[in-house]
Amino acid sequence: MNKKPIKALLVVEDNAGDARLLLEMLNEGPHTIDVTVVSSLRDAELHLVLHTYDIALLDLGLPDGNGMEVVRRARSAAPSLPLVVLTGLDDEAMAAQTLKEGAQDYLIKGEIEGRGLLRALRYAVERKAMEESLFTEKERAQVTLNCIADGVVCTDSSGNITFLNVVAERMTGWSLEEASGRPMSEVYRIFDATTGIATNLANPLAFGNDGIYDKPNSALQRRDGIMTPIENSISPILDRLGCTTGAVMVSRDVSAARRMAIEMIHSAEHDFLTGLPNRMLLHDRVSQAIALAIRQQHKVALLFIDVDGFKHINDSLGHPAGDKLLQSLAHRLVGCVRSSDTVSRQGGDEFVVLLSSVRLAEDTAVAAKKLLAAIADPHLVDRRDLHVTASIGVSVYPDDGTDAETLIKNADTAMYQAKAHGRQGYQFFKAVMNVKAVERQSTEESLRSALKRQEFHVHYQPRVDLRTGQIIGAEALLRWSHPERGNIPPDQFIPIAEDCGLILPIGEWILREACAQTQKWLQEGLPPITIAVNISGVQFGNEDFLADVFAILEETGLDPRHLELELTESVLMKHAESTEVILKTLRSKGIQVSVDDFGTGYSSLSYLSKFSLDALKIDQSFVRRIISSPEDTAIVTAIISMGRSLSLQVVAEGVETLEELAFLQAHQCDEAQGYFFGRPSPPKNLQICLQFHAE
Ligand SMILES: Nc1nc2c(ncn2[C@@H]2O[C@@H]3COP(=O)(O)O[C@H]4[C@@H](O)[C@H](n5cnc6c(=O)[nH]c(N)nc65)O[C@@H]4COP(=O)(O)O[C@H]3[C@H]2O)c(=O)[nH]1
């Protein structure tokens, strides 16, 4: 508040007597006031423009102007100067009017006395200062409200609009002018964004005096119908006594934030590559489907899909091609199921399909076949047709589990079984599979410590030249004596060792062991033999493979010509591009290479002629039926002649009987191996056989 004393006063009075009277009264006070007296409106205007005054005392009846005109002209000459009007008793109504024109007060001549005059002048100065500061304050508030990014709406105590800032005008589509006086509910139409139900804002004050109303997930409908998601709060305006005189509503346009939140939720629940629901969302959907199935008495099926050989495509064609293949697969799978079902990506090349309402478990088989067929259709990726197959494991609620986790786990287990039964197939979960899964887990754990605990050893099975009957070689076969489970056949643990990578140290160990043993026999003067060692695909695909083989030969001192590596057809084909180079390198050092289990895989002439090989080992399943099955007889004779035409040694595996031997000899098979000549046995036994032959 302005409390500074009045120092300069302009008196505008044409009546000399009145002017003198005023001067006398003004001189009565303790302060000296510099008083200038002028007698016309014109002079007053000049003084107001040229000099600075603290206040002016204006007579309304001047020779060159009167009444309201006096106030107006004085105001325009000095807009911020406080004005006090002097008037006669009969002109009081007019004087009162001047207050509306900007005068701070009026005094009635004849009723003025010294102290009252000074007090009136001081109050007028204070009132003017207050008005100015209020005006500035209001201006500042107005500018602030128009600058903020939120919409601000004010109402009176009846809920009618009194103010909209610029943002609120834009958000509602109403101008302040149009909206003023209209009910809030007409201008500010708020809805629940989820339910679409209008929020009743007829009387925003109903939200309580102290209450701040803030309803989440609201949307504001603009005048043209467009909806804007908003965050909204309403606060009451209270007077000094705490009574509500209106309300202020502040609304923030949260379109961008809500869009981002929706995107974030989406990306947390979806796989970025395929856009399919991820593991987390699948879990939710399965739980929901189970809840519904309980009420509606139906079944739920989960199909766990693993793409066969995807890694190979990724490795050979690169990740971008692998990604496109996954996208194509995702698209196909979605196309196979109903919109109420869920196709999710678990990661890598694994997908899970949730069939949310299944009448009979068998219906799932139809879906599985459809999915397998869709996957097997060629996928056009980078102008290349890619062919893949898949294995599917199926679990059904409630038969195979009553919660999402168990159902997913059991479908996964069934998928492994499907894979084990050959590609492009599906398997329903059976409880026994869990037993197998547990067994597998325990085998893997024991395998980890088997090398260290020296639980492995090598058995040797002789290989015989069918023309001379001499032992010319032996196959080294791995044996595992498990401390609790006894001897575990290699078929049961080698696939597990391959899966968990343990085959690398184990394979290295048996190669070293077999080479060292053979070298020992050679040094002992026993007849020279070739030792055949099985090489797993994992070893063959390992970048250190060649270096490891050569290092072991170097270390054990075995001449490479006494070593033969057995590789299956599938291993040769899987690494087709690098196979040729590796085989050439091995053979250039004198190491021999044979194709194991020949006849069970591709058995194609083209790869046989392409690769650098020494021998074909006819799979024992054909040898077993040479006599009984004309088809197998034909296969074995074909293999023998194929081998001969390609100058490859042909070795028959699994020869058990004299008849089999006679047949093979009659068809000029080169070599044979099998129980008929000797079972795989500890090194000592082979040593005795070799000694016996030598003598
Ligand atoms: N019924 C019958 N069976 C005969 C006869 N002659 C030999 N066998 C068996 O046939 C399998 C031949 O080995 P494979 O085809 O390389 O098949 C091997 C090979 O694939 C794998 N394996 C064995 N040792 C190793 C190894 O050191 N490394 C790798 N990677 N795999 C190995 O395990 C498979 C099975 O090995 P084993 O159980 O030792 O079984 C051996 C052998 O004991 C016969 O006359 N009748």
The ligand as a MOL file (V3000), in Angstrom:
LIG
                    3D

  0  0  0     0  0            999 V3000
M  V30 BEGIN CTAB
M  V30 COUNTS 46 52 0 0 0
M  V30 BEGIN ATOM
M  V30 1 N 23.1660 -105.0050 -32.1550 0
M  V30 2 C 24.4180 -104.8860 -32.5720 0
M  V30 3 N 25.0810 -103.7490 -32.2750 0
M  V30 4 C 26.3650 -103.6840 -32.7010 0
M  V30 5 C 27.0080 -104.7080 -33.3890 0
M  V30 6 N 28.2710 -104.3190 -33.6540 0
M  V30 7 C 28.3970 -103.0680 -33.1290 0
M  V30 8 N 27.2480 -102.6680 -32.5430 0
M  V30 9 C 26.9430 -101.4050 -31.8950 0
M  V30 10 O 26.6510 -100.4710 -32.9010 0
M  V30 11 C 27.1330 -99.1840 -32.5560 0
M  V30 12 C 28.0490 -98.7000 -33.6200 0
M  V30 13 O 28.4280 -97.4410 -33.4160 0
M  V30 14 P 27.8440 -96.2370 -34.1900 0
M  V30 15 O 27.0480 -96.6370 -35.3580 0
M  V30 16 O 28.9760 -95.3300 -34.4500 0
M  V30 17 O 26.8550 -95.6000 -33.1270 0
M  V30 18 C 27.3460 -95.0710 -31.9490 0
M  V30 19 C 27.7090 -93.6480 -32.0610 0
M  V30 20 O 26.7760 -92.9640 -32.8790 0
M  V30 21 C 27.5650 -93.1870 -30.6580 0
M  V30 22 N 28.8630 -93.1710 -30.0360 0
M  V30 23 C 29.5140 -94.1550 -29.3800 0
M  V30 24 N 30.7130 -93.7210 -28.9820 0
M  V30 25 C 30.8480 -92.4630 -29.4190 0
M  V30 26 C 31.8550 -91.4630 -29.3380 0
M  V30 27 O 32.9370 -91.6690 -28.8020 0
M  V30 28 N 31.6180 -90.2410 -29.8830 0
M  V30 29 C 30.4610 -89.9920 -30.5230 0
M  V30 30 N 30.2850 -88.7960 -31.0430 0
M  V30 31 N 29.4840 -90.8840 -30.6260 0
M  V30 32 C 29.6770 -92.1150 -30.0820 0
M  V30 33 O 26.7320 -94.0430 -29.9780 0
M  V30 34 C 26.2540 -95.0120 -30.9030 0
M  V30 35 C 26.0040 -96.2830 -30.2090 0
M  V30 36 O 27.1610 -96.7820 -29.6980 0
M  V30 37 P 27.1800 -98.1960 -29.0350 0
M  V30 38 O 26.0590 -98.3140 -28.0590 0
M  V30 39 O 28.5560 -98.3970 -28.5550 0
M  V30 40 O 26.8470 -99.1220 -30.2060 0
M  V30 41 C 27.7980 -99.3650 -31.1960 0
M  V30 42 C 28.1260 -100.8490 -31.1720 0
M  V30 43 O 28.2380 -101.3750 -29.8790 0
M  V30 44 C 26.2560 -105.8650 -33.7020 0
M  V30 45 O 26.7250 -106.8150 -34.3150 0
M  V30 46 N 24.9710 -105.8990 -33.2750 0
M  V30 END ATOM
M  V30 BEGIN BOND
M  V30 1 1 1 2
M  V30 2 2 2 3
M  V30 3 1 2 46
M  V30 4 1 3 4
M  V30 5 2 4 5
M  V30 6 1 4 8
M  V30 7 1 5 6
M  V30 8 1 5 44
M  V30 9 2 6 7
M  V30 10 1 7 8
M  V30 11 1 8 9
M  V30 12 1 9 10
M  V30 13 1 9 42
M  V30 14 1 10 11
M  V30 15 1 11 12
M  V30 16 1 11 41
M  V30 17 1 12 13
M  V30 18 1 13 14
M  V30 19 2 14 15
M  V30 20 1 14 16
M  V30 21 1 14 17
M  V30 22 1 17 18
M  V30 23 1 18 19
M  V30 24 1 18 34
M  V30 25 1 19 20
M  V30 26 1 19 21
M  V30 27 1 21 22
M  V30 28 1 21 33
M  V30 29 1 22 23
M  V30 30 1 22 32
M  V30 31 2 23 24
M  V30 32 1 24 25
M  V30 33 1 25 26
M  V30 34 2 25 32
M  V30 35 2 26 27
M  V30 36 1 26 28
M  V30 37 1 28 29
M  V30 38 1 29 30
M  V30 39 2 29 31
M  V30 40 1 31 32
M  V30 41 1 33 34
M  V30 42 1 34 35
M  V30 43 1 35 36
M  V30 44 1 36 37
M  V30 45 2 37 38
M  V30 46 1 37 39
M  V30 47 1 37 40
M  V30 48 1 40 41
M  V30 49 1 41 42
M  V30 50 1 42 43
M  V30 51 2 44 45
M  V30 52 1 44 46
M  V30 END BOND
M  V30 END CTAB
M  END
